[in-house]
Amino acid sequence: MPPATGLFCAAPDRLPDAQALAARFALPLLSARPTAGYWLELDEVRLSLLNPDKHGPVYAEFVEGAAAHRRQFGGGRGQPVAKAIGMKGQASRDVVDATAGLGRDAFVLASLGCAVRLVERSPVAAALLADALARAHAHPDTADIAARMTVIHADASDWLASLAPEARPQVVFVDPMFPDTGNKAAAKKDMQAFQEVIGGDDDSPRLLAAALAAARERVVVKRPRLGADVAGPPPTSRQVGKSTRFDVYSVKAMPAGPR
């Protein structure tokens, strides 16, 4: 199991925010900044995952930087993820991102009009998402997009199985993070941090089965272009790019079973 990660508040006036995050995601609230390892730190600007010995801060961001560039110049509905979830001819989609991570794909889909429920079982990642979403709600450029996003801290397989029929999404999006292969040099800093703090999604076949049982129309699994399929039924179609592919599972084309 990954080690527990605590939350340190570096901005005294934001202590109530830190206490709320710690309570919501069952994170230890630290009285002093750690001197080693990983920890979450809330400052005047944002919540970040830190380990100065290894890399710079890791945080979710929906307002500035790459998110802003992709929002303005990303290609709209022509983006591969939009095509994969079936946005052609659709005003919007009801999507569950079952492995939300730092929320990048979820934000793209919300910016295109989708209602997105971001399900994340790691308390660390869920806290980073919640902080980023709060900042997006407060910014005029992203408030309307943030209004279409909801962070849910839960095990996605169990949560999907618990949905009432009327709450089932049209699309379930899955982007599994597989266990650390030891190739640290090849991993981006956020992925390296997540591999160490959160661990891999080694139960992806269970999640795929839960997604197929919950989705009303399709399940989309994001994979490296040459990565292995998630164990289970074969995809009904694929969209293959230069470094990434999307495996699409049409619910109607799946073998009949209890739903």
C-alpha positions, 0 to 999 in steps of 0.5 A: 500500500502507498504510504499515508500522505498528510496535509500541511497548511502554509497559509494561516488564513487558509487553515479553515480550507485545509481543515475542510479538505482534511476532513472531507478526504480523511487526510492527516492535518500536519502541524509542521512541514515535513522534511522528507517524503511526500506531503500535500501543502496548501498555500495562498494559491493552491494545494500541491503534492510536494517532494522537493528531493524528487521534483517540483510541485504537482497540482491539478489546474483548470484555469491557467497553463496547459488547461487554458491553452487547450481550452482555447486552441485544443481543437474543440470537438475534433479532439480525439477524446471528444470523438472517442466518447461520441460527441459527433452530432451531440450537444453534450454527453453525460460522462463519468471519468472513473479514473479522474487523476488530475482531471485533464481529460475531464476538463476538456470534456466539460469545456465542450459541454459535457456533464462530468462526474470525476470519480477518484479513489485516492484521497490525495488526487481527490483533494487536488481535484477538489482544490482545482475545481474550487479555483475554477469555480471562482474564475470567470473564464472557467466558472461555467465549465466547473459547474459541469464538473463534480468530484466524487471520492470513491472506489469507481467499481463500487460506486458505479455498481451502486448507481440507480438506473436513472443515474447511469451515465451515457459514457464511462471514461477509463484511463488506468495507471498501471503499476510502476515499471521502475523506469523513473526517467521516462515518467513525468513528474506527476506520474512519478509522484502518483506511482509512488503515492497512489500506486497502480490501477492493478484492478482495471479488469474489475473496473472495466466490467463495472463500467460496462455494466453501468454505461448506457451507451459506451465505455472508452479506455485510454491506453498508450498506443502500443499498450496491452488491452485491459483484460476482458471483452475486446473493444468494438473499435479503436481510435489510434493516435501517435502516442495514445489510443482510445479503445471503445466498447459499444454497450449494444455490441457487448454480449448480453448479460444482467444489467 
